């Protein structure tokens, strides 16, 4: 039977360590439900997570003897913080790790990982898109018990996460997902104001594609739900912080107002960060999809974007500053209710484009390379319709509300 450093599933009991050749022996209690071949996770006397395999012929309640090797002298780590390690791999300050060899070097230094470069890279790049941002790297480090402080400028050594002002749920349960009806009258009126101030009597050909060729004269907000998803918020928070830091040092950065900013009371209530172009933007969807996203069982992913309406500015996730534009992609349920998501978007350094026929590949590459963080396609200027906003990194988006409404025609 062997033992190795591992991510724990649960802590098993063990008796006092006894000296043995090559190290010390401890006896680990087999828990209820464990069968032959099962992996048991436990902490060694030195506080290192270990793993042992249950051998044939052993049952729950039995104890197995495990050799804990003598600890080799620790070499001095190359990195003092996770941020330092990230910057070592992101030499061009793009905001992403893409060099597989550099990551393998860092992983071996931090954890002593063994394997080929691609095997080690696969432990980090979980979604397989070939690049890893700061929140993903922090998540990987936490899962693998990397004992380094964050060290990101402005976050402090402990990297404590600041939560939105209205957060009600636990702040220490990574699996927590909650949704709350907006019942406060003032809060609900602020959402009505958001809908009213972003209405435009304009349409595009996308409205016909979704089965409705009439522009509603207004939208009646029926109910609103606020979302809390701790894992998504944490990733968004770290990515937003990274973008804000980049914007503070980027030549040519410009704060841009958007139509949703006219709902000033709501923006103030939720503490949006204008210094990194954090906005509320709309994303049209169906009530069923919205409920799935709010419950945590559905994903709000980049890969699903543009499937129904094209990819004028690249294969990203498209957002609108106008409720009317987002409504072009909303679908009615059997009760006549439609739904749009209201998302926090950390737009950062925005690449503006007012061309009738933009070069989508060039625009997308600008964001993926880290040169810019988002695209603003000004169809309002070149076509008299709406401004469109495109994001290529899902961690720049956090779903805050789902608005359920009816289309009104007069």
Buried (B, 14 or more C-beta within 10 A) or exposed (E): EEBEBBEBEEEBEBEEBEEBEEBBBBBBBBBEEBEEEBEBBBEBEEEBBBBBBBEEEBEEEBBBBBBBEEEEEEEEEEBEBBBBBBBBBBEEEBBBBBBBEBBBBBBEBBBEBEEEBEEBBEBBBEEEBEBBBBBBBBBBBBEBBBEBBBBBEEBEEEBEEEBBEBBEBEBEEEEBBBBBEBEEEEBBEBBBBBBBBBBBEBBBEBBEBBEBEEBBEBBEBBBBBBBBBBBBBBBBBBBBBBBBBBBEEBEEBEEBEBBBBBBEEBBEBBEBBEEBBBBBBBBBBBBEBBBBBBEBEBEBEBEEBBEEBEBBBBBBBBBBBBBBBBBBBBBBEEEEBBBBBBBBBBBBBBBEBBEEEBEBEEBBBBBBBBBBBBBBBBBBBBEEBBBBBBBBBBBBBBBBBBBBBBBEEE
